[in-house]
Amino acid sequence: MLDDIVVVGLTMIIVQLLKRPLKRWVGDDLGHQLTPLVVLGLAGGLNVLNAYLFGLGMAPLTSALAEGIKLGAMSGGIYSMGRAALGIQ
C-alpha cells in the first residue's frame, strides 16, 4: 500500500480544488459546513482505493475505510494548523 502521507496529501489537494465549486453550488455557509465531511469521505475513499489496488488483499476494506477516516481527520487538522500559522482566515 501507498504511504499514509500520500493519501493525506492527495486529500488536501483534491479538497482544495473542490472547495470553490462546492461553495458555488450550495452557497458559502453550507459549503463551509460540508467541507469537513468531504475531507473525511474523500480520505476514506482514497484509502479504500489504495487498499484495493495496492494492498494485495492483506487489509480488509472496512479497516482501510476506518484508517482513511482517521487520515482525513489528520489532514483536516494539519490544514487548519497551517492556515492558522499563516494567518489565513
N, CA, C and O atoms as a MOPAC input file, in Angstrom:
PM7 MOZYME 1SCF
protein

 N      0.82700 1    -1.18500 1     0.00000 1
 C      0.00000 1     0.00000 1     0.00000 1
 C      0.87200 1     1.24900 1     0.00000 1
 O      2.01800 1     1.24200 1     0.45200 1
 N      0.29100 1     2.31300 1    -0.52000 1
 C      0.99100 1     3.58800 1    -0.50300 1
 C      1.05900 1     4.12400 1     0.91700 1
 O      0.23500 1     3.77100 1     1.76100 1
 N      2.02500 1     4.96000 1     1.17400 1
 C      2.20100 1     5.53800 1     2.49800 1
 C      1.02300 1     6.45300 1     2.84200 1
 O      0.37900 1     7.01200 1     1.95500 1
 N      0.75700 1     6.59300 1     4.12500 1
 C     -0.36300 1     7.40900 1     4.58800 1
 C     -0.23100 1     8.86600 1     4.17100 1
 O     -1.23500 1     9.52300 1     3.89600 1
 N      0.97900 1     9.37300 1     4.12100 1
 C      1.17200 1    10.77900 1     3.77900 1
 C      0.74000 1    11.06800 1     2.34100 1
 O      0.37100 1    12.19900 1     2.02400 1
 N      0.78100 1    10.06500 1     1.47600 1
 C      0.30900 1    10.23800 1     0.10000 1
 C     -1.20300 1    10.44400 1     0.10400 1
 O     -1.71900 1    11.31100 1    -0.60100 1
 N     -1.90700 1     9.64300 1     0.89800 1
 C     -3.36000 1     9.78700 1     0.99600 1
 C     -3.71600 1    11.14800 1     1.59100 1
 O     -4.63800 1    11.80700 1     1.11200 1
 N     -3.00400 1    11.57100 1     2.62000 1
 C     -3.26000 1    12.87100 1     3.24600 1
 C     -3.00100 1    13.99700 1     2.24400 1
 O     -3.81100 1    14.91600 1     2.12500 1
 N     -1.89700 1    13.93400 1     1.53600 1
 C     -1.57300 1    14.97000 1     0.55500 1
 C     -2.58000 1    15.04400 1    -0.57400 1
 O     -3.01000 1    16.13300 1    -0.95600 1
 N     -2.96200 1    13.89200 1    -1.11300 1
 C     -3.96300 1    13.87500 1    -2.18100 1
 C     -5.30300 1    14.40900 1    -1.68900 1
 O     -5.99800 1    15.12200 1    -2.41300 1
 N     -5.65700 1    14.06400 1    -0.46600 1
 C     -6.90900 1    14.56600 1     0.10200 1
 C     -6.88900 1    16.08200 1     0.18400 1
 O     -7.86000 1    16.73700 1    -0.19500 1
 N     -5.80300 1    16.64000 1     0.67100 1
 C     -5.71400 1    18.09400 1     0.80500 1
 C     -5.76500 1    18.78000 1    -0.55500 1
 O     -6.41200 1    19.81700 1    -0.70400 1
 N     -5.09500 1    18.21300 1    -1.53600 1
 C     -5.08200 1    18.81200 1    -2.87500 1
 C     -6.46200 1    18.75900 1    -3.51000 1
 O     -6.94200 1    19.76300 1    -4.03600 1
 N     -7.10400 1    17.59400 1    -3.46700 1
 C     -8.40900 1    17.43400 1    -4.11700 1
 C     -9.47000 1    18.28600 1    -3.43100 1
 O    -10.30300 1    18.89200 1    -4.10400 1
 N     -9.44900 1    18.34000 1    -2.10700 1
 C    -10.43400 1    19.16400 1    -1.39600 1
 C    -10.23600 1    20.63400 1    -1.72900 1
 O    -11.21100 1    21.36600 1    -1.89700 1
 N     -9.00500 1    21.06800 1    -1.82400 1
 C     -8.75200 1    22.46700 1    -2.17700 1
 C     -9.27900 1    22.76800 1    -3.57900 1
 O     -9.79600 1    23.85800 1    -3.82500 1
 N     -9.15100 1    21.81100 1    -4.49600 1
 C     -9.67400 1    22.01000 1    -5.84500 1
 C    -11.20300 1    21.99200 1    -5.87700 1
 O    -11.81300 1    22.67200 1    -6.70200 1
 N    -11.82300 1    21.21700 1    -4.98300 1
 C    -13.28200 1    21.09700 1    -4.97000 1
 C    -13.97400 1    22.15900 1    -4.12300 1
 O    -15.19100 1    22.32000 1    -4.21000 1
 N    -13.22600 1    22.87400 1    -3.31700 1
 C    -13.83900 1    23.79300 1    -2.35700 1
 C    -14.60900 1    24.91700 1    -3.04300 1
 O    -15.74600 1    25.19700 1    -2.66100 1
 N    -14.03500 1    25.55200 1    -4.02100 1
 C    -14.70500 1    26.67200 1    -4.68600 1
 C    -15.95700 1    26.22400 1    -5.45000 1
 O    -17.00100 1    26.86000 1    -5.30600 1
 N    -15.89800 1    25.14700 1    -6.26400 1
 C    -17.14300 1    24.71000 1    -6.91800 1
 C    -18.21800 1    24.27200 1    -5.92100 1
 O    -19.40600 1    24.49600 1    -6.15700 1
 N    -17.81400 1    23.64900 1    -4.81200 1
 C    -18.78500 1    23.22800 1    -3.79800 1
 C    -19.49600 1    24.43300 1    -3.20400 1
 O    -20.71600 1    24.41600 1    -3.03700 1
 N    -18.74600 1    25.47500 1    -2.88500 1
 C    -19.36000 1    26.68000 1    -2.32200 1
 C    -20.23400 1    27.38900 1    -3.34700 1
 O    -21.22800 1    28.01700 1    -2.98200 1
 N    -19.87900 1    27.29500 1    -4.61600 1
 C    -20.69400 1    27.90500 1    -5.65900 1
 C    -22.01900 1    27.15900 1    -5.81600 1
 O    -23.05700 1    27.77800 1    -6.04900 1
 N    -21.98300 1    25.81500 1    -5.68700 1
 C    -23.19000 1    25.00500 1    -5.87100 1
 C    -24.15100 1    25.11200 1    -4.69500 1
 O    -25.36200 1    25.21200 1    -4.89400 1
 N    -23.62600 1    25.09000 1    -3.46900 1
 C    -24.50900 1    25.02600 1    -2.29800 1
 C    -24.49200 1    26.29600 1    -1.46000 1
 O    -25.23100 1    26.37600 1    -0.47900 1
 N    -23.69700 1    27.27100 1    -1.79500 1
 C    -23.60400 1    28.50200 1    -1.01300 1
 C    -22.43100 1    28.45400 1    -0.04900 1
 O    -21.91000 1    27.38600 1     0.27300 1
 N    -22.02900 1    29.63500 1     0.40500 1
 C    -20.84700 1    29.73600 1     1.26600 1
 C    -21.04400 1    29.06000 1     2.61500 1
 O    -20.17700 1    28.31200 1     3.06800 1
 N    -22.18200 1    29.31900 1     3.26100 1
 C    -22.38600 1    28.77800 1     4.60800 1
 C    -22.44800 1    27.25400 1     4.60300 1
 O    -21.75000 1    26.59900 1     5.37700 1
 N    -23.27500 1    26.69700 1     3.73800 1
 C    -23.39600 1    25.24100 1     3.68000 1
 C    -22.11500 1    24.60700 1     3.14900 1
 O    -21.72600 1    23.53000 1     3.59900 1
 N    -21.46200 1    25.26100 1     2.20400 1
 C    -20.19100 1    24.74800 1     1.69100 1
 C    -19.12400 1    24.68800 1     2.75800 1
 O    -18.32500 1    23.75200 1     2.80000 1
 N    -19.11100 1    25.69500 1     3.62800 1
 C    -18.14700 1    25.71200 1     4.73500 1
 C    -18.43100 1    24.57300 1     5.71600 1
 O    -17.50100 1    23.99700 1     6.27900 1
 N    -19.69800 1    24.24900 1     5.92100 1
 C    -20.06300 1    23.16500 1     6.82800 1
 C    -19.84200 1    21.79000 1     6.20600 1
 O    -19.54900 1    20.83300 1     6.92200 1
 N    -19.97400 1    21.67700 1     4.89800 1
 C    -19.81500 1    20.38600 1     4.22600 1
 C    -18.36000 1    20.01200 1     3.96900 1
 O    -18.05300 1    18.83700 1     3.76900 1
 N    -17.46800 1    20.98400 1     3.97200 1
 C    -16.06600 1    20.71200 1     3.65400 1
 C    -15.44100 1    19.64600 1     4.55200 1
 O    -14.76300 1    18.76400 1     4.02500 1
 N    -15.62700 1    19.67000 1     5.88100 1
 C    -15.04700 1    18.58900 1     6.69500 1
 C    -15.60200 1    17.20800 1     6.35700 1
 O    -14.88000 1    16.21400 1     6.42800 1
 N    -16.87900 1    17.14200 1     5.99000 1
 C    -17.44900 1    15.85200 1     5.59300 1
 C    -16.84200 1    15.36400 1     4.28400 1
 O    -16.60200 1    14.17000 1     4.10300 1
 N    -16.59800 1    16.30200 1     3.37700 1
 C    -15.94700 1    15.94500 1     2.11600 1
 C    -14.53800 1    15.43100 1     2.38200 1
 O    -14.09800 1    14.46700 1     1.75400 1
 N    -13.83000 1    16.06700 1     3.30900 1
 C    -12.47100 1    15.63600 1     3.65500 1
 C    -12.48700 1    14.20700 1     4.18400 1
 O    -11.70300 1    13.37000 1     3.73800 1
 N    -13.37500 1    13.92400 1     5.13100 1
 C    -13.43400 1    12.58200 1     5.71900 1
 C    -13.84100 1    11.53700 1     4.68700 1
 O    -13.24600 1    10.46100 1     4.61800 1
 N    -14.85400 1    11.85400 1     3.88500 1
 C    -15.30400 1    10.90300 1     2.87100 1
 C    -14.26500 1    10.65100 1     1.79500 1
 O    -14.06100 1     9.51300 1     1.37100 1
 N    -13.61700 1    11.70500 1     1.35900 1
 C    -12.60000 1    11.56400 1     0.31900 1
 C    -11.39100 1    10.78700 1     0.81800 1
 O    -10.87000 1     9.92300 1     0.11200 1
 N    -10.94400 1    11.09100 1     2.03200 1
 C     -9.80100 1    10.35900 1     2.59000 1
 C    -10.14800 1     8.88700 1     2.78700 1
 O     -9.32900 1     8.01100 1     2.50800 1
 N    -11.36100 1     8.61500 1     3.26700 1
 C    -11.78700 1     7.22500 1     3.41500 1
 C    -11.83700 1     6.51000 1     2.07500 1
 O    -11.36900 1     5.37800 1     1.95000 1
 N    -12.40400 1     7.17100 1     1.07600 1
 C    -12.48100 1     6.57000 1    -0.25400 1
 C    -11.11900 1     6.35100 1    -0.88700 1
 O    -10.87500 1     5.31100 1    -1.50000 1
 N    -10.23000 1     7.32400 1    -0.74100 1
 C     -8.88100 1     7.16800 1    -1.29500 1
 C     -8.12200 1     6.03400 1    -0.61500 1
 O     -7.37900 1     5.30300 1    -1.27000 1
 N     -8.30800 1     5.88400 1     0.69900 1
 C     -7.59900 1     4.81500 1     1.39400 1
 C     -8.17900 1     3.44600 1     1.04200 1
 O     -7.43700 1     2.46700 1     0.97100 1
 N     -9.48600 1     3.36200 1     0.82200 1
 C    -10.08200 1     2.10100 1     0.36700 1
 C     -9.55600 1     1.76100 1    -1.02000 1
 O     -9.21200 1     0.60900 1    -1.28800 1
 N     -9.49100 1     2.74800 1    -1.89600 1
 C     -8.92800 1     2.52400 1    -3.23100 1
 C     -7.46900 1     2.10100 1    -3.14400 1
 O     -7.02600 1     1.21900 1    -3.88000 1
 N     -6.73100 1     2.72600 1    -2.25200 1
 C     -5.33400 1     2.37300 1    -2.01500 1
 C     -5.22000 1     0.91700 1    -1.56800 1
 O     -4.38600 1     0.17100 1    -2.08000 1
 N     -6.05600 1     0.51500 1    -0.61600 1
 C     -6.00900 1    -0.86500 1    -0.11600 1
 C     -6.43000 1    -1.85200 1    -1.19400 1
 O     -5.87200 1    -2.94500 1    -1.29400 1
 N     -7.41100 1    -1.46900 1    -1.99800 1
 C     -7.89200 1    -2.36700 1    -3.05100 1
 C     -6.84700 1    -2.55400 1    -4.14700 1
 O     -6.61700 1    -3.67100 1    -4.61000 1
 N     -6.21700 1    -1.45600 1    -4.55800 1
 C     -5.25900 1    -1.53300 1    -5.66100 1
 C     -3.89000 1    -2.05100 1    -5.24400 1
 O     -3.27000 1    -2.83000 1    -5.96800 1
 N     -3.41600 1    -1.62000 1    -4.07700 1
 C     -2.04000 1    -1.91500 1    -3.69900 1
 C     -1.90100 1    -2.79500 1    -2.46200 1
 O     -0.78700 1    -3.17100 1    -2.09800 1
 N     -3.00800 1    -3.12700 1    -1.81400 1
 C     -2.93400 1    -3.89800 1    -0.57700 1
 C     -2.79300 1    -5.38500 1    -0.77600 1
 O     -2.47100 1    -6.10300 1     0.17000 1
 N     -3.02500 1    -5.86600 1    -1.97400 1
 C     -2.91500 1    -7.28700 1    -2.30000 1
 C     -3.77500 1    -8.15600 1    -1.39000 1
 O     -3.39400 1    -9.28200 1    -1.06900 1
 N     -4.93000 1    -7.64400 1    -0.97000 1
 C     -5.85100 1    -8.40900 1    -0.14900 1
 C     -5.42400 1    -8.60900 1     1.28500 1
 O     -6.04000 1    -9.39300 1     2.00800 1
 N     -4.38400 1    -7.91800 1     1.71500 1
 C     -3.87700 1    -8.12200 1     3.07100 1
 C     -4.67200 1    -7.33600 1     4.10900 1
 O     -4.69500 1    -7.72200 1     5.27800 1
 N     -5.32000 1    -6.25000 1     3.71500 1
 C     -6.08600 1    -5.43800 1     4.65900 1
 C     -7.55400 1    -5.44800 1     4.23800 1
 O     -7.86600 1    -5.21900 1     3.07000 1
 N     -8.45700 1    -5.71400 1     5.18500 1
 C     -9.88100 1    -5.63600 1     4.84500 1
 C    -10.26400 1    -4.20400 1     4.47700 1
 O     -9.71300 1    -3.24400 1     5.01600 1
 N    -11.20600 1    -4.07500 1     3.56200 1
 C    -11.57900 1    -2.74300 1     3.09300 1
 C    -12.25700 1    -1.92200 1     4.18300 1
 O    -12.16100 1    -0.69500 1     4.17700 1
 N    -12.94200 1    -2.57900 1     5.11900 1
 C    -13.55300 1    -1.82700 1     6.21900 1
 C    -12.48500 1    -1.22200 1     7.12700 1
 O    -12.64300 1    -0.10500 1     7.62100 1
 N    -11.41300 1    -1.95000 1     7.34300 1
 C    -10.30100 1    -1.40000 1     8.13000 1
 C     -9.63700 1    -0.25100 1     7.38300 1
 O     -9.22800 1     0.74000 1     7.98800 1
 N     -9.53300 1    -0.39200 1     6.06200 1
 C     -8.95900 1     0.68600 1     5.25600 1
 C     -9.84300 1     1.92600 1     5.30900 1
 O     -9.33900 1     3.04900 1     5.33400 1
 N    -11.16600 1     1.72700 1     5.32600 1
 C    -12.08100 1     2.86400 1     5.43200 1
 C    -11.92200 1     3.56100 1     6.77900 1
 O    -11.86800 1     4.78900 1     6.84200 1
 N    -11.84900 1     2.78900 1     7.84600 1
 C    -11.66900 1     3.37800 1     9.17900 1
 C    -10.35000 1     4.13700 1     9.26900 1
 O    -10.29500 1     5.23700 1     9.81900 1
 N     -9.29700 1     3.55100 1     8.73200 1
 C     -7.99300 1     4.22600 1     8.73900 1
 C     -8.03000 1     5.48300 1     7.86700 1
 O     -7.40400 1     6.48900 1     8.19900 1
 N     -8.76200 1     5.42300 1     6.75500 1
 C     -8.89300 1     6.58500 1     5.88400 1
 C     -9.62000 1     7.73600 1     6.55400 1
 O     -9.26600 1     8.89800 1     6.35400 1
 N    -10.64000 1     7.42100 1     7.35300 1
 C    -11.34800 1     8.47200 1     8.08400 1
 C    -10.41700 1     9.10600 1     9.11200 1
 O    -10.45700 1    10.31800 1     9.32400 1
 N     -9.57900 1     8.28800 1     9.75100 1
 C     -8.58000 1     8.83800 1    10.67900 1
 C     -7.60000 1     9.74200 1     9.93500 1
 O     -7.22400 1    10.80500 1    10.42900 1
 N     -7.19200 1     9.31200 1     8.74900 1
 C     -6.28200 1    10.13300 1     7.95100 1
 C     -6.95100 1    11.43800 1     7.52400 1
 O     -6.30000 1    12.48100 1     7.45700 1
 N     -8.25200 1    11.37800 1     7.23500 1
 C     -8.98700 1    12.59300 1     6.89100 1
 C     -9.02500 1    13.57700 1     8.03900 1
 O     -8.86500 1    14.78100 1     7.83900 1
 N     -9.23600 1    13.06900 1     9.24300 1
 C     -9.21000 1    13.94400 1    10.41700 1
 C     -7.82000 1    14.54100 1    10.60300 1
 O     -7.67400 1    15.70600 1    10.97200 1
 N     -6.80900 1    13.72900 1    10.34400 1
 C     -5.43700 1    14.21400 1    10.46300 1
 C     -5.15300 1    15.29700 1     9.41900 1
 O     -4.54100 1    16.31700 1     9.73500 1
 N     -5.59300 1    15.08000 1     8.18600 1
 C     -5.32800 1    16.07400 1     7.14200 1
 C     -6.08900 1    17.36500 1     7.41200 1
 O     -5.58100 1    18.44900 1     7.12700 1
 N     -7.29500 1    17.26800 1     7.95700 1
 C     -8.03200 1    18.47400 1     8.32300 1
 C     -7.32800 1    19.25900 1     9.41100 1
 O     -7.29600 1    20.48900 1     9.37500 1
 N     -6.76700 1    18.55700 1    10.37300 1
 C     -6.02200 1    19.22000 1    11.44200 1
 C     -4.75700 1    19.87400 1    10.93900 1
 O     -4.43700 1    20.99700 1    11.32900 1
 N     -4.03500 1    19.18500 1    10.07600 1
 C     -2.80600 1    19.74600 1     9.50400 1
 C     -3.13000 1    20.99300 1     8.68700 1
 O     -2.43000 1    22.00200 1     8.77700 1
 N     -4.18600 1    20.91900 1     7.89700 1
 C     -4.58600 1    22.04800 1     7.06100 1
 C     -4.97800 1    23.24700 1     7.92300 1
 O     -4.58600 1    24.37700 1     7.63400 1
 N     -5.75400 1    22.99700 1     8.98700 1
 C     -6.18300 1    24.08800 1     9.87000 1
 C     -5.00400 1    24.71600 1    10.59600 1
 O     -4.94700 1    25.93600 1    10.75100 1
 N     -4.06100 1    23.88800 1    11.04200 1
 C     -2.88400 1    24.42600 1    11.72300 1
 C     -2.04300 1    25.26800 1    10.77500 1
 O     -1.51400 1    26.30600 1    11.17000 1
 N     -1.91700 1    24.83200 1     9.53500 1
 C     -1.15900 1    25.60400 1     8.55000 1
 C     -1.80800 1    26.93900 1     8.25000 1
 O     -1.12200 1    27.95500 1     8.13700 1
 N     -3.12600 1    26.94400 1     8.12100 1
 C     -3.83600 1    28.20600 1     7.88100 1
 C     -3.69400 1    29.14600 1     9.06400 1
 O     -3.52100 1    30.35100 1     8.88400 1
 N     -3.76500 1    28.60300 1    10.27400 1
 C     -3.62100 1    29.44200 1    11.47000 1
 C     -2.20900 1    30.00800 1    11.56800 1
 O     -2.02700 1    31.16400 1    11.95100 1
 N     -1.21700 1    29.20400 1    11.22800 1
 C      0.16900 1    29.66600 1    11.30100 1
 C      0.44100 1    30.77200 1    10.28400 1
 O      1.23500 1    31.67700 1    10.53900 1
 N     -0.22100 1    30.69500 1     9.13400 1
 C     -0.03600 1    31.71800 1     8.10700 1
 C     -0.95800 1    32.91500 1     8.29300 1
 O     -0.81300 1    33.92500 1     7.60500 1
 N     -1.90300 1    32.80700 1     9.22000 1
 C     -2.82800 1    33.90300 1     9.46600 1
 C     -3.89000 1    34.03900 1     8.40100 1
 O     -4.39800 1    35.13700 1     8.17400 1
 N     -4.23900 1    32.94600 1     7.74200 1
 C     -5.25800 1    32.95800 1     6.69100 1
 C     -6.61200 1    32.64700 1     7.32200 1
 O     -6.73800 1    31.70800 1     8.10800 1
 N     -7.61900 1    33.43900 1     6.97400 1
 C     -8.96300 1    33.20600 1     7.51900 1
 C     -9.70700 1    32.20700 1     6.70400 1
 O    -10.85400 1    31.88800 1     7.01500 1

